[in-house]
Amino acid sequence: MTSAVACLQTPVRADMASALSVALDQAREAVARGARLLALPEYCGGLVSEGGMVAPPAAPEAEHPVLEGLRDFAAGAGVWLAIGSVAVSDGAGKTLNRGYVIDAGGGIVSSYDKIHLFDIQLSLTEVYRESGRITGGAEAVVVDTPFGRLGQTICYDLRFPQLHRALAQAGAEIIVSAAAFLRKTGEAHWHVLNRARAIENGAFVLAPCAIGPVPGGGESYGHSLIVDPWGRVLADGGAAPGIVTVRIDRAAVAEARARIPSLGHDRPFDVRVVPAAVPA
């Protein structure tokens, strides 16, 4: 049995109202194309940077207008949403980069707080510190859906294969790799890392990525991907806002894992460091 899935490639917006508006426009188009599972990018509720720090507009979960609007849409359209993330304030002065899975009745089935925060220095002048405003999570999440068991990851998590392996070994057949990946690093690494995560785990990867300049500095790469368990790119969103839709068959996951059953071949090992020889 196949299912129609979509990645939304939303343009970066600074405020929640315009972010929700563009997300809903793309969601309606995806549903019109027949998609039943829609995946949205990281910070799809708005994104701004300030002095290299991520500073997205945030609201408490119980009254988050973007989350509420997307839940209403899911219920009205009768579709599932994998919301890459929105910024959620916890009431204690902290902000979480939190993703959600929403069912076809608009209910929150699961939430995931991004574990690995984007703290990097690309050059002397290009520095990013997500941890300056965001608190990281500590728990990986898999959730059962009508389309298969789904694991949630967000952006910089893509560089940590052990997280994806843990999701796959917990039964994830689909891994959502939602992002607002930088254009500079995206051009070098986005495709190969998403394909690697699919190949290593014999899983579908849905990788919705935001597109365009980030207010305050930076630019998101786009090129939202749907990758099959053999590592083949089934769809690429390119460099403009829009959506990609594909029909996927979860039987392909079982087939790939039967052909290369590496998820069951882990072995414990130690690491031995051989010191450099000291000249006589």
C-alpha positions as CSV (number, residue, x, y, z in Angstrom):
1,M,0.0,0.0,0.0
2,T,1.4,3.4,-1.0
3,S,0.8,6.7,0.7
4,A,1.2,10.3,-0.8
5,V,3.5,12.4,1.3
6,A,4.7,16.0,0.8
7,C,7.4,18.3,1.9
8,L,6.6,22.0,2.2
9,Q,9.4,24.3,1.2
10,T,8.2,27.5,2.9
11,P,10.1,30.9,2.6
12,V,11.6,32.2,5.8
13,R,9.3,34.7,7.6
14,A,10.1,36.9,10.6
15,D,6.7,36.9,12.2
16,M,4.2,34.2,13.1
17,A,1.2,35.5,11.1
18,S,3.0,35.6,7.8
19,A,4.8,32.3,8.5
20,L,1.4,30.6,9.1
21,S,-0.1,32.2,6.0
22,V,2.5,30.8,3.7
23,A,2.5,27.4,5.4
24,L,-1.3,27.1,5.0
25,D,-1.1,28.2,1.3
26,Q,1.4,25.4,0.6
27,A,-0.5,22.9,2.8
28,R,-3.7,23.5,0.8
29,E,-1.8,22.9,-2.5
30,A,-0.3,19.7,-1.1
31,V,-3.7,18.4,-0.1
32,A,-5.1,19.3,-3.5
33,R,-2.3,17.1,-5.0
34,G,-3.5,14.2,-2.8
35,A,-0.9,14.3,0.0
36,R,-2.0,12.7,3.3
37,L,1.2,13.3,5.3
38,L,2.7,16.8,5.1
39,A,6.1,17.6,6.5
40,L,7.0,21.3,7.3
41,P,10.5,22.8,7.9
42,E,12.3,23.8,11.1
43,Y,11.1,27.1,12.5
44,C,8.1,27.2,10.2
45,G,6.5,29.5,12.7
46,G,9.0,32.3,12.0
47,L,12.8,32.8,12.2
48,V,15.0,35.8,12.9
49,S,18.7,36.0,13.8
50,E,20.4,38.6,16.0
51,G,24.2,38.9,16.1
52,G,24.6,35.2,15.1
53,M,22.0,34.0,17.7
54,V,18.8,32.3,16.6
55,A,15.9,34.5,17.8
56,P,12.6,33.1,16.5
57,P,9.3,34.5,17.6
58,A,8.0,32.2,20.4
59,A,4.8,31.6,22.3
60,P,3.7,29.1,25.0
61,E,2.5,25.8,23.5
62,A,-1.1,26.2,24.8
63,E,-1.6,29.4,23.0
64,H,0.9,29.2,20.1
65,P,-0.9,30.7,17.0
66,V,1.0,28.7,14.4
67,L,0.6,25.4,16.2
68,E,-3.1,26.2,16.7
69,G,-3.6,27.2,13.0
70,L,-1.8,24.1,11.7
71,R,-3.8,21.8,14.1
72,D,-7.0,23.4,12.8
73,F,-5.9,22.8,9.2
74,A,-5.1,19.2,9.9
75,A,-8.5,18.6,11.4
76,G,-10.3,20.4,8.6
77,A,-8.4,18.7,5.8
78,G,-8.2,15.3,7.5
79,V,-4.5,15.0,7.0
80,W,-1.4,14.3,9.2
81,L,1.3,16.9,9.7
82,A,4.9,16.6,10.7
83,I,5.6,20.1,11.9
84,G,9.3,20.5,11.7
85,S,9.5,22.9,14.6
86,V,8.2,26.1,16.1
87,A,9.7,28.1,18.9
88,V,7.9,27.3,22.2
89,S,8.4,29.4,25.4
90,D,8.3,27.3,28.5
91,G,7.3,30.0,31.0
92,A,10.6,29.9,32.8
93,G,12.5,32.2,30.4
94,K,13.6,29.4,28.1
95,T,12.7,28.7,24.5
96,L,12.5,25.2,22.9
97,N,12.9,24.3,19.3
98,R,10.0,21.9,19.2
99,G,8.6,19.7,16.5
100,Y,5.2,18.0,16.5
101,V,3.3,15.2,14.8
102,I,-0.4,16.1,14.4
103,D,-3.0,13.6,13.5
104,A,-6.0,13.9,11.1
105,G,-8.2,15.1,13.9
106,G,-5.8,17.9,14.8
107,G,-4.5,16.2,17.9
108,I,-0.9,16.4,19.1
109,V,0.4,12.8,18.9
110,S,4.0,13.6,19.8
111,S,6.5,16.4,20.3
112,Y,10.2,16.5,20.0
113,D,12.7,19.1,21.3
114,K,15.8,19.4,19.1
115,I,18.7,17.7,20.8
116,H,21.7,19.0,18.9
117,L,21.9,22.8,18.8
118,F,23.5,24.7,16.0
119,D,26.6,26.3,17.6
120,I,29.3,26.7,14.8
121,Q,31.9,29.0,13.5
122,L,32.2,28.9,9.7
123,S,34.7,31.8,9.6
124,L,36.1,34.6,11.7
125,T,33.0,36.6,11.0
126,E,30.3,34.0,10.4
127,V,29.3,32.6,13.8
128,Y,26.0,30.9,14.8
129,R,24.9,30.2,18.4
130,E,21.5,28.5,18.7
131,S,22.2,27.7,22.3
132,G,22.3,31.4,23.1
133,R,18.5,31.5,23.0
134,I,17.3,27.9,22.8
135,T,17.4,25.0,25.3
136,G,18.2,21.6,23.9
137,G,16.1,18.5,24.4
138,A,17.3,15.1,25.7
139,E,14.8,12.5,24.4
140,A,14.5,10.9,20.9
141,V,11.0,10.3,19.7
142,V,9.3,7.7,17.4
143,V,5.5,7.7,16.8
144,D,3.2,5.3,15.0
145,T,1.2,6.8,12.1
146,P,-0.9,5.3,9.3
147,F,2.1,5.7,7.0
148,G,4.6,3.9,9.1
149,R,6.5,4.4,12.3
150,L,8.0,7.9,12.2
151,G,11.1,9.4,13.9
152,Q,11.6,13.1,14.4
153,T,14.8,15.0,13.9
154,I,15.6,18.7,13.4
155,C,18.3,20.3,11.2
156,Y,21.7,20.0,13.0
157,D,20.6,16.6,14.2
158,L,21.3,15.4,10.7
159,R,25.1,15.4,11.5
160,F,24.6,12.9,14.3
161,P,24.1,9.4,12.8
162,Q,23.7,7.7,16.2
163,L,20.4,9.5,16.7
164,H,19.0,8.3,13.4
165,R,20.3,4.8,14.1
166,A,18.5,4.8,17.5
167,L,15.3,5.9,15.8
168,A,15.6,3.1,13.2
169,Q,16.4,0.5,15.8
170,A,13.3,1.6,17.6
171,G,11.3,0.8,14.5
172,A,11.3,4.1,12.6
173,E,10.5,3.5,8.9
174,I,10.3,7.2,8.1
175,I,12.7,9.8,9.5
176,V,11.7,13.5,9.2
177,S,14.8,15.6,8.9
178,A,13.2,19.1,9.1
179,A,15.6,22.0,8.6
180,A,16.4,25.6,8.0
181,F,19.8,24.5,6.7
182,L,22.3,27.2,5.9
183,R,22.9,27.7,2.2
184,K,26.7,27.5,2.5
185,T,26.7,24.2,4.4
186,G,23.7,23.0,2.4
187,E,25.5,23.3,-0.9
188,A,28.3,21.1,0.6
189,H,26.5,18.6,2.8
190,W,22.7,18.6,2.6
191,H,22.1,16.0,-0.1
192,V,24.9,13.6,0.9
193,L,23.9,13.6,4.6
194,N,20.2,13.0,4.0
195,R,21.0,10.2,1.5
196,A,23.5,8.7,4.0
197,R,20.9,8.7,6.8
198,A,18.5,6.9,4.5
199,I,21.0,4.3,3.4
200,E,22.4,3.6,6.9
201,N,19.0,3.0,8.3
202,G,17.0,1.6,5.4
203,A,14.4,4.3,6.0
204,F,12.6,6.9,4.0
205,V,13.8,10.4,4.8
206,L,11.5,13.3,4.5
207,A,13.6,16.5,4.6
208,P,11.6,19.7,4.4
209,C,13.9,22.7,4.3
210,A,13.0,26.4,4.5
211,I,14.2,28.6,1.7
212,G,15.5,32.2,1.5
213,P,17.2,34.9,3.5
214,V,16.8,34.9,7.3
215,P,16.0,38.4,8.7
216,G,19.0,39.5,10.6
217,G,21.5,37.4,8.7
218,G,21.9,34.0,7.1
219,E,20.1,32.2,4.3
220,S,18.2,28.9,4.2
221,Y,19.1,26.4,1.4
222,G,15.8,24.9,0.3
223,H,16.2,21.7,-1.8
224,S,13.6,19.8,0.3
225,L,14.2,16.1,-0.3
226,I,12.3,12.8,-0.2
227,V,14.8,10.0,-0.2
228,D,14.0,6.3,-0.4
229,P,15.5,3.5,1.8
230,W,18.1,2.7,-0.9
231,G,19.3,6.3,-0.9
232,R,17.6,7.4,-4.1
233,V,16.4,11.0,-4.2
234,L,12.7,10.8,-5.2
235,A,12.1,14.5,-5.1
236,D,14.1,17.7,-4.7
237,G,12.4,21.0,-4.0
238,G,15.1,23.1,-5.7
239,A,15.8,26.7,-4.9
240,A,12.3,28.3,-4.8
241,P,9.3,28.1,-2.4
242,G,6.9,25.3,-3.2
243,I,6.1,21.7,-2.4
244,V,7.2,18.2,-3.5
245,T,4.9,15.2,-3.4
246,V,5.7,11.5,-3.8
247,R,3.9,8.2,-3.2
248,I,5.9,6.0,-0.9
249,D,5.5,2.3,-0.1
250,R,6.6,1.2,3.4
251,A,7.3,-2.2,2.0
252,A,10.4,-0.7,0.6
253,V,11.8,-0.3,4.1
254,A,11.4,-4.0,4.9
255,E,13.0,-4.9,1.5
256,A,16.0,-2.6,2.1
257,R,16.6,-3.9,5.6
258,A,16.3,-7.5,4.5
259,R,18.9,-7.0,1.8
260,I,21.4,-5.2,4.1
261,P,20.3,-6.1,7.7
262,S,23.0,-3.8,9.3
263,L,20.6,-2.5,12.0
264,G,21.0,-5.9,13.7
265,H,24.8,-6.1,13.3
266,D,26.1,-3.6,15.9
267,R,28.9,-5.0,18.0
268,P,30.5,-3.4,21.1
269,F,34.1,-2.2,20.7
270,D,36.8,-0.2,22.4
271,V,38.9,2.5,20.8
272,R,42.7,2.1,21.2
273,V,44.8,5.3,20.7
274,V,48.3,4.6,19.6
275,P,50.6,7.4,20.7
276,A,53.1,9.0,18.4
277,A,56.5,7.4,18.6
278,V,59.0,9.5,20.5
279,P,62.2,10.2,18.5
280,A,65.3,8.5,20.0
